[in-house]
Amino acid sequence: MLVNALKNVGSFSCLSNLKHAKKDYVIQKNESSIKKSTDTIKQNRDFYYFSSPAFKGCGVNEYSCGMPYDSFLGVDLDEIIDTSLKEENIIGQGANSTVYNIPKLDDYVLKVLNKDDPNKIDMNEFPKNSNLGQPVFQFPDNPRMLILKKIEGQEHSISNWSRTIWDDEIKSPLNVTLEQSKTYFKKVDELAKMPQSAFDDLACDVKILSDKHYKLDSINPNNLIVDFDKQKIHIIDYFKVKENERDIYQNSSLDLSAVMLDFTLLDEYFDNLSNEEQKKLLSDVKTIYEKNELASKKAGLSTDREKFIKYIRTTSKWFCARSVEKPDGDGLYYRYYDIRAEKFLNLLDELEK
């Protein structure tokens, strides 16, 4: 078991006092989640051309003012539509929207909403020099067409994470495989080697979210995008917290460690690894936790554990992750978020001794 291995782990210290790196963001590349659909492309084209370009006005945001009202950063809006809405440009598709590359705008993507955005972000709500994948332009004629800042990297999760938690086809969760465990181990090990500045930048981004009352989803590791080439870490999924729920949904340093280490499945990954890999994983867990704590203190992000626990307990009431039988038949892996969070904190405490 995971905690039993702690006695074999020595003391590890995190990297610190590294110079804060300048932000440099580009595009999120997520080939694994692409669902290519010519029907969707046709619907999106029809949606754009549905209304005539009668309303072209300044005031959409700072990117459109002082330019022709039918363009974005000097590129004609019709040209953006014609060149972007193609099957080969799809970089992500979900229940609420489809996201496309924009061939002539390397630092932006086109997002087409299928319906009203449940996680609507106000235009220009975040500082202009920040990149949280936020919208920067809304088409004057078509409010469900948005231009967003790009984020580059790969999802920090195993393949089929959501299906492992719950396979809707068989109405059951799945066991973590050996291949998934090896993938997890490699990703965590690479993340632990990233400089302190990468963690510092992420904590600063999350502090921006906190100041604007946005909460990141720290349960699903797919919400973490890592660019190993540029040594950058990004969060891509967050939601606006209602005023009467701000005491419940708050960001903290533990949110960062939880999503990086996939606390829900951590025990299961661990049990599939060799003794040497287990020892190295525990070392990486400690390093990542310490880097996040240091980064959060620098950024002014809360390190209060109770904020994380309160969020997880509330989430557990609405989303109940099912447990799975261990492959050897010796009991269950309990995946209830609140139980997993408590065990995660216990592990961090043991590693700090």
C-alpha positions as CSV (number, residue, x, y, z in Angstrom):
1,M,0.0,0.0,0.0
2,L,1.0,3.6,-0.6
3,V,1.5,4.8,3.0
4,N,3.4,1.6,3.9
5,A,6.1,2.6,1.4
6,L,6.7,6.0,3.1
7,K,9.3,4.5,5.5
8,N,11.6,3.8,2.6
9,V,11.6,7.4,1.4
10,G,14.3,9.8,2.4
11,S,14.1,13.6,2.7
12,F,13.8,15.6,-0.5
13,S,13.9,19.3,-0.9
14,C,12.2,21.4,-3.5
15,L,13.9,23.8,-5.9
16,S,13.6,27.4,-4.9
17,N,14.9,31.0,-5.5
18,L,14.8,30.5,-9.3
19,K,14.2,33.6,-11.4
20,H,10.6,34.2,-12.3
21,A,10.2,33.5,-15.9
22,K,8.5,35.8,-18.4
23,K,5.2,34.5,-19.7
24,D,5.2,33.2,-23.3
25,Y,2.0,31.5,-24.4
26,V,0.9,29.8,-27.6
27,I,-1.6,27.1,-28.6
28,Q,-3.2,24.1,-26.8
29,K,-2.7,21.0,-29.0
30,N,-5.0,18.2,-27.9
31,E,-5.2,15.7,-30.7
32,S,-6.5,12.9,-28.5
33,S,-9.8,14.6,-27.8
34,I,-10.6,15.7,-31.4
35,K,-13.9,14.5,-32.8
36,K,-13.9,15.4,-36.5
37,S,-17.4,16.1,-37.8
38,T,-18.2,17.6,-41.1
39,D,-21.8,18.1,-40.0
40,T,-20.5,20.3,-37.1
41,I,-18.5,22.3,-39.5
42,K,-21.4,22.8,-41.8
43,Q,-23.7,23.8,-38.9
44,N,-21.0,26.3,-37.7
45,R,-20.8,27.8,-41.2
46,D,-24.5,28.1,-41.5
47,F,-24.6,29.7,-38.0
48,Y,-22.2,32.4,-39.1
49,Y,-23.9,33.2,-42.3
50,F,-27.3,33.1,-40.7
51,S,-27.5,36.8,-40.1
52,S,-26.4,39.6,-42.4
53,P,-23.4,41.8,-41.3
54,A,-25.7,44.7,-40.6
55,F,-24.3,45.4,-37.1
56,K,-20.6,46.3,-37.1
57,G,-19.8,48.4,-34.1
58,C,-16.9,49.4,-31.8
59,G,-17.2,48.4,-28.2
60,V,-17.0,44.6,-28.6
61,N,-13.6,44.9,-26.9
62,E,-10.2,46.6,-27.1
63,Y,-9.1,44.3,-29.9
64,S,-11.7,45.6,-32.3
65,C,-11.6,49.3,-31.5
66,G,-9.6,51.5,-33.8
67,M,-9.8,48.9,-36.6
68,P,-12.3,48.1,-39.3
69,Y,-15.4,46.8,-37.5
70,D,-15.5,43.7,-39.7
71,S,-12.0,42.5,-38.8
72,F,-9.9,41.2,-35.9
73,L,-6.2,42.3,-35.7
74,G,-6.4,43.3,-39.3
75,V,-7.8,40.0,-40.5
76,D,-11.3,40.1,-42.1
77,L,-13.9,38.2,-40.1
78,D,-15.3,36.5,-43.2
79,E,-11.8,35.3,-44.0
80,I,-11.4,34.0,-40.4
81,I,-14.5,31.9,-40.9
82,D,-13.7,30.7,-44.3
83,T,-10.2,29.6,-43.4
84,S,-10.9,28.2,-39.9
85,L,-14.1,26.2,-40.2
86,K,-12.4,23.2,-41.7
87,E,-12.1,19.6,-40.5
88,E,-8.3,19.8,-40.3
89,N,-8.4,22.9,-38.1
90,I,-10.5,21.3,-35.3
91,I,-8.3,21.1,-32.1
92,G,-11.1,20.3,-29.6
93,Q,-14.8,19.5,-29.4
94,G,-17.1,19.0,-26.5
95,A,-20.8,19.1,-25.6
96,N,-20.9,22.9,-25.5
97,S,-18.5,24.0,-28.3
98,T,-16.0,23.3,-31.0
99,V,-12.6,25.0,-31.2
100,Y,-10.6,25.6,-34.4
101,N,-7.2,26.9,-35.3
102,I,-7.1,30.2,-37.1
103,P,-4.5,29.9,-39.9
104,K,-3.6,33.6,-40.1
105,L,-3.6,34.2,-36.3
106,D,-1.1,31.9,-34.6
107,D,-1.8,33.2,-31.1
108,Y,-5.6,32.7,-31.1
109,V,-8.3,30.1,-31.7
110,L,-11.9,30.3,-32.8
111,K,-14.5,28.9,-30.5
112,V,-18.0,28.2,-31.7
113,L,-20.6,27.6,-29.0
114,N,-23.4,25.2,-29.6
115,K,-25.6,27.0,-27.1
116,D,-25.2,29.6,-24.4
117,D,-21.9,29.2,-22.6
118,P,-22.5,27.7,-19.1
119,N,-19.1,29.1,-18.0
120,K,-19.3,32.5,-19.6
121,I,-16.2,34.7,-19.1
122,D,-16.7,38.4,-19.5
123,M,-14.6,40.0,-22.2
124,N,-11.4,41.7,-20.9
125,E,-12.0,40.4,-17.4
126,F,-8.4,39.3,-17.0
127,P,-5.2,41.3,-17.4
128,K,-4.2,41.7,-21.0
129,N,-0.8,40.2,-20.4
130,S,-2.3,37.0,-18.8
131,N,-3.2,33.9,-20.8
132,L,-5.9,31.7,-19.3
133,G,-7.4,30.8,-22.7
134,Q,-9.9,33.6,-22.2
135,P,-12.0,35.2,-24.9
136,V,-10.7,38.5,-26.4
137,F,-13.2,39.0,-29.2
138,Q,-16.9,38.3,-29.8
139,F,-18.3,38.4,-33.3
140,P,-20.7,41.4,-33.5
141,D,-23.3,39.5,-35.5
142,N,-22.8,36.1,-33.8
143,P,-22.4,36.1,-30.0
144,R,-21.7,32.4,-30.0
145,M,-18.6,32.9,-32.0
146,L,-15.5,33.9,-29.9
147,I,-11.8,34.3,-30.5
148,L,-9.7,33.1,-27.6
149,K,-6.1,33.3,-26.6
150,K,-4.3,30.1,-27.4
151,I,-2.6,27.7,-24.9
152,E,-0.1,25.1,-26.1
153,G,0.8,21.8,-24.5
154,Q,-0.5,18.4,-23.7
155,E,-3.1,17.2,-21.2
156,H,-1.6,16.1,-18.0
157,S,-3.6,12.9,-17.7
158,I,-3.8,9.3,-18.7
159,S,-5.7,8.4,-21.8
160,N,-9.4,7.7,-21.2
161,W,-9.3,9.3,-17.7
162,S,-13.0,10.1,-17.7
163,R,-13.9,6.7,-19.0
164,T,-11.8,5.1,-16.2
165,I,-13.8,7.0,-13.7
166,W,-17.0,6.0,-15.3
167,D,-17.6,4.1,-18.5
168,D,-21.0,5.1,-19.7
169,E,-21.3,2.2,-22.1
170,I,-21.0,-0.5,-19.5
171,K,-22.3,1.7,-16.6
172,S,-19.3,1.0,-14.5
173,P,-15.9,2.4,-13.6
174,L,-12.8,0.7,-15.0
175,N,-9.6,-0.4,-13.3
176,V,-6.4,1.5,-13.9
177,T,-4.2,-0.4,-16.3
178,L,-0.5,-1.0,-16.1
179,E,0.0,1.1,-19.2
180,Q,-1.9,4.0,-17.7
181,S,0.1,3.8,-14.5
182,K,3.4,3.9,-16.5
183,T,2.1,7.0,-18.4
184,Y,1.1,8.6,-15.2
185,F,4.5,7.9,-13.6
186,K,6.3,9.4,-16.6
187,K,4.2,12.6,-16.7
188,V,4.5,13.2,-13.0
189,D,8.3,12.6,-13.1
190,E,8.7,15.1,-16.0
191,L,6.5,17.6,-14.2
192,A,8.6,17.4,-11.0
193,K,11.7,18.2,-13.0
194,M,10.2,21.5,-14.3
195,P,11.8,24.7,-12.8
196,Q,10.2,26.6,-9.9
197,S,9.4,29.4,-12.3
198,A,6.9,27.2,-14.1
199,F,5.0,26.6,-10.8
200,D,5.3,30.3,-9.9
201,D,3.7,31.3,-13.2
202,L,0.8,28.9,-12.7
203,A,0.2,30.1,-9.1
204,C,0.1,33.7,-10.4
205,D,-2.5,32.7,-13.0
206,V,-4.7,30.9,-10.3
207,K,-4.4,34.0,-8.1
208,I,-5.8,36.0,-11.0
209,L,-8.7,33.6,-11.2
210,S,-9.2,33.8,-7.4
211,D,-9.3,37.6,-7.5
212,K,-12.0,37.5,-10.1
213,H,-14.0,34.8,-8.2
214,Y,-13.3,31.9,-10.6
215,K,-12.7,28.4,-9.3
216,L,-10.5,25.9,-11.0
217,D,-11.5,22.2,-11.3
218,S,-8.8,20.4,-9.5
219,I,-10.3,16.9,-9.8
220,N,-9.9,16.3,-13.5
221,P,-6.2,16.2,-14.6
222,N,-7.3,16.9,-18.1
223,N,-7.7,20.5,-17.0
224,L,-4.0,20.9,-16.6
225,I,-2.1,21.6,-19.9
226,V,1.7,21.2,-19.8
227,D,4.1,22.6,-22.4
228,F,7.4,20.8,-21.7
229,D,9.2,22.5,-24.6
230,K,8.5,26.0,-23.1
231,Q,8.4,24.8,-19.5
232,K,4.9,26.2,-18.9
233,I,1.9,24.9,-17.0
234,H,-1.6,26.1,-17.7
235,I,-5.1,25.6,-16.2
236,I,-7.9,25.5,-18.8
237,D,-11.1,24.8,-17.0
238,Y,-12.6,27.1,-14.4
239,F,-16.0,28.5,-13.5
240,K,-17.5,31.7,-12.1
241,V,-18.5,31.4,-8.4
242,K,-21.8,32.8,-7.4
243,E,-21.6,35.5,-4.7
244,N,-23.5,33.3,-2.2
245,E,-21.1,30.4,-2.7
246,R,-17.7,32.1,-2.4
247,D,-17.1,30.7,1.0
248,I,-17.3,27.2,-0.4
249,Y,-15.5,27.5,-3.8
250,Q,-12.1,29.0,-3.2
251,N,-8.7,28.2,-4.8
252,S,-5.7,27.1,-2.8
253,S,-2.2,25.7,-3.2
254,L,-3.6,22.2,-2.7
255,D,-5.8,22.5,-5.8
256,L,-2.6,22.7,-7.8
257,S,-1.0,19.6,-6.2
258,A,-4.2,17.7,-6.4
259,V,-4.8,18.2,-10.1
260,M,-1.1,17.6,-10.9
261,L,-1.0,14.3,-9.0
262,D,-4.5,13.0,-9.9
263,F,-5.3,12.4,-6.2
264,T,-8.4,10.3,-7.0
265,L,-6.4,7.5,-8.7
266,L,-3.0,7.9,-7.0
267,D,-3.2,4.7,-4.9
268,E,-4.1,2.7,-8.0
269,Y,-1.2,4.0,-10.1
270,F,1.1,3.4,-7.2
271,D,0.2,-0.2,-6.7
272,N,0.9,-1.0,-10.4
273,L,4.5,0.3,-10.2
274,S,7.7,-1.5,-9.3
275,N,9.4,-0.8,-6.0
276,E,11.9,1.5,-7.5
277,E,9.2,3.4,-9.4
278,Q,7.1,3.7,-6.3
279,K,10.0,5.2,-4.4
280,K,10.7,7.7,-7.2
281,L,7.0,8.6,-7.4
282,L,6.8,9.5,-3.7
283,S,9.9,11.6,-4.2
284,D,8.1,13.4,-7.1
285,V,4.9,13.9,-5.1
286,K,6.9,15.6,-2.4
287,T,8.8,17.8,-4.8
288,I,5.6,18.9,-6.7
289,Y,3.8,19.6,-3.4
290,E,6.7,21.7,-2.1
291,K,7.1,23.6,-5.3
292,N,3.3,24.4,-5.3
293,E,3.4,25.6,-1.7
294,L,6.4,27.9,-2.4
295,A,4.8,29.2,-5.6
296,S,1.5,29.9,-3.9
297,K,3.2,31.8,-1.1
298,K,5.0,34.0,-3.6
299,A,1.8,34.7,-5.5
300,G,-0.3,35.4,-2.5
301,L,-2.5,32.3,-3.2
302,S,-4.0,30.7,-0.1
303,T,-2.3,27.7,1.4
304,D,-5.2,27.0,3.7
305,R,-6.0,23.3,3.4
306,E,-9.5,23.7,4.7
307,K,-10.5,25.6,1.5
308,F,-9.5,22.5,-0.6
309,I,-11.3,20.1,1.8
310,K,-14.5,22.2,1.8
311,Y,-14.6,22.3,-2.0
312,I,-14.0,18.5,-2.3
313,R,-16.7,17.7,0.3
314,T,-19.2,19.9,-1.5
315,T,-18.3,18.4,-4.8
316,S,-18.6,14.8,-3.4
317,K,-22.2,15.5,-2.6
318,W,-23.1,16.1,-6.2
319,F,-20.6,13.9,-8.0
320,C,-20.1,10.5,-6.5
321,A,-17.1,8.6,-8.0
322,R,-17.8,4.9,-7.9
323,S,-15.3,2.5,-6.3
324,V,-13.8,-0.4,-8.1
325,E,-12.8,-3.9,-7.0
326,K,-9.0,-4.4,-6.9
327,P,-7.7,-6.6,-9.7
328,D,-6.5,-9.2,-7.1
329,G,-10.0,-9.3,-5.6
330,D,-8.6,-8.1,-2.2
331,G,-11.1,-5.4,-1.4
332,L,-12.0,-2.1,-3.2
333,Y,-10.3,1.1,-4.3
334,Y,-12.5,3.8,-2.9
335,R,-12.7,6.7,-5.3
336,Y,-15.0,8.9,-3.3
337,Y,-13.4,12.4,-3.7
338,D,-13.7,13.3,0.0
339,I,-12.0,10.0,1.1
340,R,-9.3,10.3,-1.5
341,A,-8.6,13.9,-0.5
342,E,-8.2,12.9,3.2
343,K,-5.8,10.1,2.2
344,F,-3.9,12.5,-0.1
345,L,-3.4,15.0,2.8
346,N,-2.2,12.2,5.0
347,L,0.3,11.1,2.5
348,L,1.6,14.7,2.1
349,D,2.0,14.9,5.9
350,E,3.9,11.7,6.0
351,L,6.3,12.8,3.3
352,E,7.0,16.1,5.1
353,K,8.2,14.2,8.3
